[in-house]
Amino acid sequence: MADSYMREQAFTPVGESSCDRHRISQYGMFDRHGLLVAYTVIHRSGELALVSQILGHGEHLAEGVMHLLMVETYRAGAAARRVPGRTTVTTRGRTGCGSSRSGCGSAR
C-alpha cells in the first residue's frame, strides 16, 4: 500500500457536475459509530464508470463492506443517472487479488 494511504488526508467534495454525461462521484460506507470504513471514487463518462480509487479497512472486510460499497455505489449511480443506457464498470491500475502489490492470499 502506498504511503499516502497511511497519512490522514483532507478531501474536498467534488461538487455537482453541470454535465449529465461526465462527473466524478465519491461514495463511502460508515460503521454504526459514524467512522468511514470504505470509500470509492468513480469517474463517469457516458455509459462508462471508472473505479478510480477504492479502499476498505481490513477489520471490516469479513463483514462484506466492499461488496456493500460497490452494490450501493452502483445503485446510487443508477438512481442519479439522467442519461439513459447501460453502465460498464471497470477499474484502472493494479488492483485486486491479481495484483502483485495486493498481498491477497499471501501469508502474514
Secondary structure, 3 states (H helix, E strand, C coil): CCHHHHCCCCCCCCCCCCCCCEEEEEEEEECCCCCEEEEEEEEEECCEEEEEEEEECHHHHHHCHHHHHHHHHHHHHHHHCCCCCCCEEEECCCCCCCCCCCCCCCCC
